[in-house]
Structures are given as structure tokens and as C-alpha cells.
Amino acid sequence: MSANATKPANAERVYAVKRADLPVSCPQPDMALWNSHPRVYLPLEDQKEARCMYCGAVYQLID
């Protein structure tokens, strides 16, 4: 588990993110990786929504 992990990975199905959070990865840096999939970066710079190819979580750009 990462020293910075404070919440479980892939616990929610939709995550709201802001432009200040870009680039966005799934699982996010504050999530535990030990019981999740490999970290992947999602292309939210040019679109409002992206889906993780591993777990299906949706990341929505809210600003």
C-alpha cells in the first residue's frame, strides 16, 4: 500500500475532478494500489468524461 493511500481504490463508480487535478489517473494517488489494477492515465484534457478501461469508473471534469 502506498504511504499516501487514504481510501480504497475503485470504491465509487463516478468521480468528479477539476482541471487543477489534471492529469487524472485511475486509481488516484490517494487510493491504495495493492488490491487494484495498474495505474492508467485518462485523457480528460480534451473531453468532459473518461472511463477507466480496467474497472469502468467514470471520471467527469466539472469545471
PEDAUR-V755441 format. One line per field, one symbol per residue. burial: b if it has 16 or more other ideal C-beta (glycine too) atoms within 10 Angstrom, else e. A space follows every 50 residues. Layout:
burial = ???
This chain:
burial = eeeebeeebbeeeebebeeebeebebbbeebbeeebeeeeebebeeeeeb ebeeeebebebee
